Amino acid sequence: MVLPLPDYASLLLELKEVRRAGLVRLRGRALPALEAAAEAVTAVAARTPGAAVEALLRRAVARLDAGTLRTAAEYTLGLAQGTRDWPASSRRARAASVYGVSVERFRKDQEVMVLGQVAEHIVRLAADAAGADSGAAADDRGGAGTHRAVEVRTAGRPVRLTVHVHPVDLLRDVDVVVSPSNVYFALPEPYKSSIAASLRRAAAVHGVTGEVLADPLPAELRKWADRHGTYGRAVRPGTVAATGAGALTAQGIRRIYHAAIAVPRAGTNDYDVLPADVTRAVSRALAVLADEHDRHAPPLRSVCFPLLGSGRGGLPYHVSLGAVWAAVEAELARGARWDVHFVVRTAEAAELVERIPAGIRPARDRRPTG
């Protein structure tokens, strides 16, 4: 059976709990995301509380670059020899000394990065485990797994959509990924859990010890804003800025289209996203794709959409998908031959995409048939 992939944000929250509690105090603590990942990845028996989670953490940390990053992670989580029973403050102080910074600086900066890197490797381990099982699972469940095909008809011809059920930074061999942005094209910090933050992390170039050598996406967006005279001010919702993909080119991702759909709400940390702006942004992204198509060798052919606005923007999955699909369907009906992909994180969202041929409706509106 293919288990649902763990959610990065949930894993990060639970890793913070492990850091606070320590390995010897995991008994009785609710760590559902880590436990689900451990079940998928490890073969450790659960007779000892926390044993499977600890085994998972050791595997993820072992994947980090040797040096300060891995050493700091081992101290932070109590995986270093003799530290499993240390209090959280002592482990944090020792990890801070690895980077030569104050405890407070480490808490606000490097610790967030270290735990984020561990969470990402756990996601990748779970994705690898799911991939190993997906062939058999697809046979048993009619195509379920991390990649699913959806056949639709538009303008009288069949069209095949591909649904990816995994984090966006695990995408491979899709020419263009559309990334949600605010109207200032200000990217979130790379340790955040959003689509845009994940793509920023994955596009960055890292050194052998995990340090960031280049952070190309914000630099390219700044150049785009300078060219168009928009730096420091909001663009119209629906505007799309095209950039390179940085280190993601090694995964076959060649372009990232940043879609301005989120309008910051004054005096808060919240955003407003309108479905009409999502549709406008998708239409614009497809227009940019058509314009750039022949400028690359080989020509750009495939494009992947997340459910834009369904995170911090607050749109329900079915509303976001309806807004995205309205523009995609109109483009396909005009004869466009793009290879269209969707990337989602939950089974609920994947099920909605798979229901496109029957019409997009929220789960609560489904009626039994027969």
C-alpha positions in Angstrom: 0.0 0.0 0.0 1.2 3.5 -0.8 0.9 5.7 2.2 0.2 9.5 1.9 3.3 11.5 1.6 4.1 13.5 4.8 3.5 17.2 4.8 6.6 19.4 5.1 5.0 21.9 7.4 3.7 19.2 9.8 7.1 17.5 9.8 8.8 20.8 10.6 6.4 21.4 13.6 7.0 18.0 14.9 10.8 18.2 14.5 10.6 21.3 16.7 8.8 19.2 19.3 11.5 16.5 19.1 14.1 19.2 19.6 12.3 20.5 22.7 11.6 17.1 24.2 14.7 15.1 23.3 14.8 11.5 22.1 14.4 10.0 25.6 11.1 11.9 26.2 9.2 10.9 23.1 6.9 8.4 24.9 3.3 9.6 24.8 3.9 12.6 22.4 1.7 12.9 19.3 4.0 12.9 16.3 1.6 11.6 13.5 3.6 13.0 10.5 6.9 11.6 11.7 5.4 8.3 12.7 3.7 8.0 9.3 6.9 8.8 7.5 8.8 6.3 9.8 6.3 3.6 8.9 6.8 4.2 5.2 10.6 4.5 5.3 11.9 2.3 8.1 11.6 -1.3 9.1 12.1 -0.6 12.9 9.7 -2.3 15.2 7.6 0.0 17.3 8.1 -2.0 20.6 10.3 0.8 22.0 8.5 4.2 22.0 10.2 6.5 19.5 12.5 3.9 18.0 11.1 4.2 14.5 11.1 8.0 14.6 14.7 8.0 15.8 15.7 5.6 13.0 14.0 7.9 10.5 15.8 11.0 11.9 19.2 9.3 11.7 18.6 8.3 8.1 17.5 11.9 7.2 20.4 13.5 9.0 22.8 11.1 7.4 21.8 12.6 4.0 22.8 16.1 5.0 26.2 17.3 3.8 29.0 16.3 6.1 30.2 19.3 8.1 28.5 22.1 10.0 25.0 21.3 8.8 25.0 17.6 9.7 26.9 18.2 13.0 24.5 21.0 14.1 21.5 18.7 13.2 22.9 15.9 15.3 23.3 18.1 18.3 20.0 19.9 17.8 18.0 16.6 17.8 20.2 14.7 20.3 21.6 12.3 17.8 25.2 13.0 18.5 27.0 10.5 20.8 26.1 11.1 24.4 23.5 13.9 23.8 20.2 12.0 23.7 19.4 12.9 27.3 20.8 16.5 27.2 18.3 19.3 27.9 17.2 21.3 24.9 19.1 24.4 26.0 22.4 22.5 26.2 21.8 20.9 22.7 21.0 24.3 21.2 24.1 25.9 22.8 26.4 23.2 21.4 24.8 23.4 17.9 25.2 27.2 18.0 28.9 26.7 18.8 29.2 24.7 15.6 28.4 27.8 13.6 30.2 30.1 15.9 27.1 32.3 16.6 25.2 33.2 19.7 22.4 31.0 20.9 19.8 33.6 20.1 21.2 34.1 16.5 21.2 30.3 16.0 17.6 30.0 17.3 16.3 32.5 14.8 18.4 31.6 11.8 20.5 28.4 11.5 18.2 26.2 13.7 15.3 27.0 11.4 17.4 26.1 8.4 18.8 22.9 10.0 15.3 21.6 10.9 14.0 22.6 7.5 16.7 20.6 5.8 15.9 17.5 7.9 12.2 17.9 7.1 13.0 18.1 3.4 15.1 14.9 3.5 12.3 13.1 5.3 9.9 14.1 2.6 12.3 12.8 0.0 12.9 9.5 1.8 9.1 9.0 2.0 8.7 9.9 -1.7 11.5 7.4 -2.6 9.7 4.7 -0.5 6.4 5.5 -2.2 8.0 5.4 -5.6 9.4 2.0 -5.0 5.8 0.7 -4.2 3.9 2.9 -6.7 4.0 0.4 -9.6 2.2 -2.4 -7.7 -0.1 0.1 -6.0 -1.1 1.6 -9.3 -2.1 -1.8 -10.6 -4.2 -2.5 -7.6 -5.9 0.9 -7.4 -6.3 2.0 -11.0 -3.4 4.5 -11.1 -3.1 5.7 -7.5 0.4 6.7 -6.3 2.5 9.7 -6.7 1.7 10.2 -10.4 -1.8 9.8 -11.9 -3.2 10.4 -15.4 -6.5 12.0 -16.0 -8.1 11.8 -19.5 -10.4 14.6 -20.4 -12.0 15.8 -23.7 -12.0 19.4 -24.8 -13.1 20.8 -28.2 -13.8 17.2 -29.2 -10.3 15.8 -28.7 -8.8 13.8 -25.9 -6.3 15.5 -23.5 -4.2 13.8 -20.9 -3.4 15.6 -17.7 -0.8 14.4 -15.2 -1.4 14.8 -11.4 1.7 14.7 -9.1 0.9 14.0 -5.5 4.1 15.1 -3.7 5.9 18.3 -2.7 6.6 20.7 -5.6 10.4 20.5 -5.2 10.3 16.8 -6.1 9.0 17.6 -9.7 11.2 16.2 -12.5 11.2 16.9 -16.2 8.5 19.5 -16.4 9.6 22.6 -18.4 7.7 25.3 -16.5 6.4 25.4 -12.9 3.9 28.2 -12.0 4.6 29.6 -8.5 2.1 31.7 -6.6 3.4 35.2 -5.5 2.1 38.3 -4.0 1.7 41.4 -6.1 5.1 42.8 -5.0 6.9 39.6 -6.2 8.4 39.4 -2.7 9.5 35.8 -2.1 9.0 34.2 1.3 12.0 33.3 3.4 13.4 29.9 2.2 12.6 28.2 5.5 8.8 28.7 5.1 6.6 25.9 4.0 4.8 27.5 1.0 5.1 26.5 -2.7 7.1 29.7 -3.4 9.5 29.0 -0.5 10.0 25.4 -1.5 10.9 26.5 -5.1 13.3 29.1 -3.8 15.1 26.6 -1.6 15.3 24.0 -4.4 16.5 26.6 -6.9 19.3 27.8 -4.6 22.9 26.6 -5.1 24.4 25.2 -1.9 28.0 24.5 -0.9 29.3 21.2 0.5 28.4 22.2 4.0 24.9 23.4 3.1 25.7 27.1 2.9 23.8 29.1 0.2 26.2 30.1 -2.6 23.5 31.6 -4.8 19.8 32.5 -4.3 18.8 33.2 -8.0 15.0 33.5 -7.8 14.8 36.8 -5.8 17.7 38.2 -7.8 16.0 37.4 -11.1 12.7 38.8 -9.9 14.5 42.1 -8.9 15.9 42.3 -12.4 12.4 41.7 -13.9 11.0 44.4 -11.7 13.8 46.8 -12.7 13.2 46.1 -16.4 9.4 46.8 -16.1 9.7 49.7 -13.7 7.7 48.0 -10.9 10.4 47.6 -8.2 8.9 48.6 -4.8 5.3 48.8 -6.0 2.5 46.4 -6.6 1.7 45.0 -10.0 -1.8 44.3 -11.2 -3.1 40.9 -9.9 -2.7 38.3 -12.6 0.7 39.6 -13.7 3.3 36.9 -14.4 7.1 37.2 -14.1 9.2 34.6 -15.8 12.6 33.6 -14.4 15.1 30.8 -14.7 15.0 27.8 -12.4 18.4 27.9 -10.8 19.5 24.5 -9.4 16.2 23.0 -10.4 17.5 22.7 -14.0 19.3 19.6 -12.8 15.8 18.1 -12.3 14.6 19.1 -15.8 12.8 22.2 -14.6 13.7 25.0 -17.0 11.5 28.0 -16.1 9.5 29.3 -13.2 6.5 31.6 -13.8 5.7 33.7 -10.7 2.0 34.5 -10.7 1.0 37.6 -8.8 -2.3 36.6 -7.2 -2.0 37.5 -3.5 -2.9 41.0 -2.4 -1.5 41.8 1.1 -4.1 42.9 3.6 -3.0 46.2 5.2 -1.8 45.9 8.8 -1.9 42.1 8.9 0.1 39.1 7.7 -2.8 37.9 5.6 -3.6 38.0 1.9 -6.6 38.3 -0.2 -6.9 36.1 -3.3 -9.7 36.4 -5.8 -10.6 33.4 -8.1 -10.8 35.8 -11.1 -7.2 36.8 -10.5 -6.1 33.2 -10.4 -7.8 32.6 -13.8 -6.2 35.8 -15.2 -2.8 34.7 -13.9 -3.1 31.2 -15.5 -4.2 32.7 -18.8 -1.2 35.0 -18.6 1.2 32.1 -17.7 0.0 30.2 -20.8 0.5 33.3 -22.9 4.1 33.7 -21.7 4.6 30.0 -22.4 3.5 30.5 -25.9 5.8 33.5 -26.3 8.8 31.7 -24.9 8.1 28.3 -26.5 10.5 28.6 -29.4 13.2 30.6 -27.5 14.5 27.5 -25.9 16.0 24.3 -27.2 14.2 22.0 -27.1 11.1 24.2 -27.2 9.1 24.5 -24.0 6.2 22.0 -24.0 5.0 21.1 -20.4 3.7 23.3 -17.6 2.7 22.4 -14.0 0.2 24.2 -11.8 -0.3 24.0 -8.1 -3.8 24.9 -6.7 -3.1 28.6 -6.7 -4.4 30.5 -3.7 -5.3 27.4 -1.7 -2.6 28.0 0.9 -2.3 31.3 2.7 -4.7 32.7 0.1 -7.5 30.7 1.8 -9.3 29.5 -1.3 -10.9 26.0 -1.0 -9.4 23.4 -3.2 -12.4 23.2 -5.5 -12.5 27.0 -5.9 -8.8 27.2 -6.8 -9.0 24.3 -9.2 -12.1 25.7 -10.9 -10.3 29.0 -11.4 -7.1 27.3 -12.8 -9.0 24.9 -15.0 -11.2 27.7 -16.5 -8.1 29.2 -18.1 -6.4 25.9 -19.0 -9.6 24.5 -20.6 -10.1 27.7 -22.7 -6.5 27.5 -23.9 -6.8 23.8 -24.8 -10.1 24.4 -26.5 -8.4 26.9 -28.8 -6.1 24.1 -30.0 -3.1 24.5 -27.7 -1.0 21.3 -27.3 0.6 21.9 -24.0 1.4 19.0 -21.7 -0.5 20.1 -18.6 0.5 18.9 -15.1 -0.9 19.6 -11.6 1.0 19.2 -8.4 -0.9 18.8 -5.1 0.0 17.7 -1.6 -3.1 15.8 -0.4 -5.3 12.9 -1.5 -8.3 15.2 -1.3 -6.8 17.7 -3.8 -5.7 14.9 -6.1 -9.2 13.5 -6.1 -10.7 16.8 -7.1 -8.3 17.0 -10.1 -9.2 13.5 -11.1 -12.9 14.5 -11.1 -12.4 17.3 -13.8 -14.0 15.1 -16.5 -17.2 14.9 -14.3 -17.1 18.5 -13.2 -15.3 20.1 -10.2 -17.4 20.0 -7.1 -16.4 20.2 -3.4 -16.4 16.8 -1.6 -19.3 17.9 0.6 -21.5 18.3 -2.5 -21.0 14.7 -3.7 -24.1 12.6 -3.9 -24.2 8.8 -3.9 -25.0 7.3 -7.3 -26.4 4.0 -8.5 
